[in-house]
Amino acid sequence: MTLSVAQIDRETDQLVGEWLTLTEVARRLNLSAGRAKQLLKDRKLIGVRRGGGEPQVPAAFLAEADVVKGLPGTLTVLLDAGYDDVESLRWLFTPDDTLPGSPVDAIVAGRHTEVKRRAQALGF
């Protein structure tokens, strides 16, 4: 499987806010650059191109020295629902008054089961 990284639109870029380069992700997770790329290939994380250069990942996807618990499963559910990387980012970072906050805020707060349930409903 090759690494495919989407180009992001301005609106989604602004929704996400803080970004980390893949090099920064590798450093924060204490991984090699190759292993950090593998996280993208395995869809444990999603990254996009912002302008030029290497792929970037939302900073919210990392907690301490690990990927936020529940994120990889949610990314898989969104892919199964037909969402591409940019659509997934837009959905994850768009505020939802019923959560409250955005789905990524809920995942970070430990409510990933609820977010996955909502993501599964998107496929129907």
Rosetta silent file (secondary structure, phi, psi, omega in degrees, C-alpha in Angstrom):
SEQUENCE: MTLSVAQIDRETDQLVGEWLTLTEVARRLNLSAGRAKQLLKDRKLIGVRRGGGEPQVPAAFLAEADVVKGLPGTLTVLLDAGYDDVESLRWLFTPDDTLPGSPVDAIVAGRHTEVKRRAQALGF
SCORE:     score description
SCORE:     0.000 S_00000001
   1 L     0.000  129.474 -179.883    0.000    0.000    0.000 S_00000001
   2 L   -90.657  156.832  179.311    1.425    3.374   -0.981 S_00000001
   3 L   -80.958  115.203  178.542    1.170    6.504    1.113 S_00000001
   4 L  -113.367  120.605 -176.943   -1.512    8.735   -0.342 S_00000001
   5 L  -122.377  122.912 -177.225   -1.813   12.148    1.256 S_00000001
   6 E   -76.790  156.690  171.238   -4.592   14.543    0.271 S_00000001
   7 E   -88.402  135.112 -175.253   -4.258   18.267   -0.257 S_00000001
   8 L   -95.608  148.845  175.932   -6.405   20.125    2.271 S_00000001
   9 L   -87.429  161.061 -174.367   -8.799   22.982    1.611 S_00000001
  10 H   -62.202  -41.476 -178.309   -8.574   26.246    3.539 S_00000001
  11 H   -61.537  -46.339  179.234  -11.837   25.799    5.473 S_00000001
  12 H   -67.543  -39.813  177.233  -10.860   22.386    6.828 S_00000001
  13 H   -54.404  -45.505 -178.874   -7.332   23.628    7.552 S_00000001
  14 H   -70.441  -32.936  177.013   -8.797   26.384    9.740 S_00000001
  15 H   -61.188  -42.899 -176.347  -11.180   23.965   11.503 S_00000001
  16 H   -68.518  -45.938  179.553   -8.255   21.795   12.585 S_00000001
  17 L    85.903  -97.443 -173.727   -6.084   24.645   13.847 S_00000001
  18 L   -88.455  131.735 -177.627   -2.804   23.196   15.146 S_00000001
  19 E  -122.142  154.044  173.598   -0.796   20.856   12.920 S_00000001
  20 E  -125.238  137.463  173.695    2.333   18.758   13.365 S_00000001
  21 E   -69.738  162.298  178.577    4.676   17.683   10.595 S_00000001
  22 H   -61.584  -33.022  175.792    5.288   13.963   10.282 S_00000001
  23 H   -63.045  -42.567  177.957    8.795   14.597   11.629 S_00000001
  24 H   -66.444  -37.721  177.142    7.278   16.229   14.736 S_00000001
  25 H   -61.212  -47.121  179.348    4.846   13.320   15.118 S_00000001
  26 H   -57.839  -44.833 -179.498    7.749   10.857   14.988 S_00000001
  27 H   -63.675  -46.704 -177.932    9.645   12.853   17.618 S_00000001
  28 H   -65.646  -31.718 -179.856    6.643   13.168   19.973 S_00000001
  29 H   -93.735    0.876 -179.277    5.837    9.466   19.682 S_00000001
  30 L    57.176   48.337 -179.460    9.521    8.482   19.916 S_00000001
  31 L  -121.887  164.018  171.584    9.355    6.689   16.571 S_00000001
  32 L   -75.044  161.966  177.388   11.464    6.589   13.441 S_00000001
  33 H   -60.341  -38.413  178.952   10.266    8.623   10.457 S_00000001
  34 H   -63.437  -40.598  179.151    9.463    5.354    8.684 S_00000001
  35 H   -69.225  -35.269  176.632    7.295    4.126   11.543 S_00000001
  36 H   -64.156  -40.964  176.088    5.461    7.474   11.619 S_00000001
  37 H   -62.811  -37.030  179.770    4.725    7.088    7.894 S_00000001
  38 H   -63.213  -33.201  176.521    3.474    3.577    8.609 S_00000001
  39 H   -60.469  -35.788  176.320    0.900    5.053   11.027 S_00000001
  40 H   -70.782  -45.491 -179.933   -0.527    6.959    8.048 S_00000001
  41 H   -60.539  -38.404 -178.800   -0.456    3.901    5.790 S_00000001
  42 L   -82.429   -1.546 -179.322   -2.193    1.839    8.486 S_00000001
  43 L    60.976   31.931  170.389   -4.771    4.628    9.011 S_00000001
  44 L   -78.577  -26.471  174.911   -3.926    4.958   12.700 S_00000001
  45 L  -136.510  159.853  168.729   -3.515    8.648   11.809 S_00000001
  46 L  -123.364  143.805  179.831   -4.450   10.719    8.801 S_00000001
  47 L  -132.890  157.210 -179.803   -2.281   13.423    7.355 S_00000001
  48 E  -136.745  165.361  174.593   -2.661   15.980    4.619 S_00000001
  49 E   -94.190  131.039  177.191   -0.492   18.330    2.626 S_00000001
  50 L  -118.653  102.151 -174.776   -0.748   21.966    3.600 S_00000001
  51 L    77.569 -110.945  178.116    0.976   23.989    0.939 S_00000001
  52 L  -127.514 -169.663  175.387    4.079   21.945    0.227 S_00000001
  53 L    82.588 -161.966 -173.830    6.435   19.757    2.113 S_00000001
  54 L   -76.407  161.136  178.020    5.803   16.712    4.206 S_00000001
  55 L   -59.873  151.050  177.580    2.400   15.492    5.377 S_00000001
  56 E  -125.406  149.243 -175.103    0.966   17.096    8.483 S_00000001
  57 E  -122.427  140.665  175.654   -1.256   15.603   11.179 S_00000001
  58 E   -58.268  132.780  179.316   -3.657   17.430   13.515 S_00000001
  59 H   -60.547  -29.989 -178.803   -1.957   17.967   16.886 S_00000001
  60 H   -63.213  -16.157 -178.692   -5.219   16.917   18.590 S_00000001
  61 H   -77.566  -10.037 -179.365   -4.602   13.354   17.370 S_00000001
  62 E  -113.466  137.290  174.541   -1.720   12.902   19.826 S_00000001
  63 E  -125.983  119.926 -177.478   -1.954   12.625   23.589 S_00000001
  64 L    54.428 -118.986 -177.273    1.327   12.626   25.468 S_00000001
  65 L  -112.578   38.644 -179.278    3.447   10.045   23.635 S_00000001
  66 E  -152.994  166.041  172.695    0.671    8.115   21.883 S_00000001
  67 E   -74.314  139.688 -179.353   -2.179    8.348   19.383 S_00000001
  68 L   -55.574  131.561 -179.647   -5.421    9.364   21.137 S_00000001
  69 L   -59.736  132.766  178.835   -7.312    6.260   22.261 S_00000001
  70 L    92.924  -15.862 -178.609  -10.260    5.491   19.993 S_00000001
  71 H   -67.191  -49.784 -177.976   -9.025    7.564   17.053 S_00000001
  72 H   -56.424  -42.098  178.679   -7.781    4.712   14.800 S_00000001
  73 H   -63.709  -39.542  178.158  -11.096    2.851   15.121 S_00000001
  74 H   -65.352  -40.739  178.312  -13.039    6.006   14.350 S_00000001
  75 H   -62.064  -38.448  177.956  -10.892    6.647   11.269 S_00000001
  76 H   -64.837  -43.515  179.352  -11.647    3.113   10.055 S_00000001
  77 H   -62.503  -42.104  178.754  -15.395    3.614   10.567 S_00000001
  78 H   -64.086  -40.584  177.124  -15.278    6.903    8.630 S_00000001
  79 H   -62.099  -44.648  178.724  -13.384    5.218    5.774 S_00000001
  80 H   -62.296  -28.636  179.172  -15.972    2.421    5.733 S_00000001
  81 L   -80.968   -1.908  177.369  -18.704    5.100    5.554 S_00000001
  82 L    95.138    9.618 -179.789  -17.077    6.430    2.356 S_00000001
  83 L   -84.061  134.278  172.378  -15.306    9.460    3.825 S_00000001
  84 L   -84.351 -178.561 -175.196  -11.923   10.426    2.395 S_00000001
  85 H   -61.210  -44.888 -177.981   -9.216   11.949    4.608 S_00000001
  86 H   -67.490  -42.235  177.018  -10.294   15.570    4.158 S_00000001
  87 H   -62.666  -38.505  177.309  -13.975   14.728    4.714 S_00000001
  88 H   -62.836  -45.476  178.211  -12.998   12.771    7.822 S_00000001
  89 H   -60.821  -44.365 -179.756  -11.034   15.725    9.176 S_00000001
  90 H   -59.976  -44.883 -179.864  -13.931   18.076    8.450 S_00000001
  91 H   -65.345  -44.891 -177.563  -16.371   15.760   10.271 S_00000001
  92 H   -63.896  -32.802 -173.832  -14.034   15.202   13.226 S_00000001
  93 H  -103.159   -1.719  178.560  -13.348   18.904   13.786 S_00000001
  94 L   -80.819  125.429  179.163  -16.788   20.407   13.068 S_00000001
  95 L   -56.984  140.419  179.214  -18.519   21.479   16.297 S_00000001
  96 L  -132.659  110.021 -176.186  -21.592   19.415   17.194 S_00000001
  97 L   -60.059  -22.158 -178.239  -23.854   20.891   19.881 S_00000001
  98 L   -80.532   -9.386 -179.595  -25.186   17.430   20.747 S_00000001
  99 L   -84.947  -44.060  -19.314  -21.767   16.170   21.927 S_00000001
 100 L   -75.059  170.314 -175.562  -20.955   19.114   22.950 S_00000001
 101 L    91.821 -162.775  178.585  -17.845   20.217   21.095 S_00000001
 102 L   -96.717  162.593  175.406  -16.466   18.453   18.054 S_00000001
 103 H   -55.101  -38.079  179.617  -16.176   14.690   17.604 S_00000001
 104 H   -67.077  -34.139  175.403  -12.403   14.934   18.086 S_00000001
 105 H   -61.709  -41.770  179.748  -12.971   16.775   21.394 S_00000001
 106 H   -65.328  -40.150  177.871  -15.218   13.910   22.488 S_00000001
 107 H   -62.365  -46.778  179.993  -12.595   11.314   21.482 S_00000001
 108 H   -60.564  -34.678 -179.598   -9.898   13.172   23.425 S_00000001
 109 L   -80.061    2.001  176.950  -12.279   13.288   26.424 S_00000001
 110 L    91.686    9.161 -179.002  -12.628    9.488   26.302 S_00000001
 111 L  -101.798   42.044 -175.838  -16.067    9.352   24.639 S_00000001
 112 H   -68.261  -27.877  179.097  -14.827    7.552   21.520 S_00000001
 113 H   -63.634  -42.932  177.594  -17.540    4.878   21.642 S_00000001
 114 H   -63.352  -42.021 -179.295  -20.239    7.525   21.174 S_00000001
 115 H   -65.695  -42.547  178.754  -18.294    9.129   18.320 S_00000001
 116 H   -62.930  -38.629  178.012  -17.815    5.752   16.585 S_00000001
 117 H   -60.389  -44.644  178.713  -21.537    5.054   16.906 S_00000001
 118 H   -65.931  -39.311  179.084  -22.304    8.377   15.209 S_00000001
 119 H   -65.506  -37.256  178.224  -19.706    7.720   12.513 S_00000001
 120 H   -62.927  -36.010  179.876  -21.262    4.307   11.797 S_00000001
 121 H   -65.924  -22.283 -179.546  -24.632    6.008   11.236 S_00000001
 122 H   -66.670  -26.392 -176.797  -23.032    8.129    8.477 S_00000001
 123 L   -78.704   -4.282 -176.318  -22.697    5.060    6.273 S_00000001
 124 L  -113.599    0.000    0.000  -26.462    4.476    6.125 S_00000001
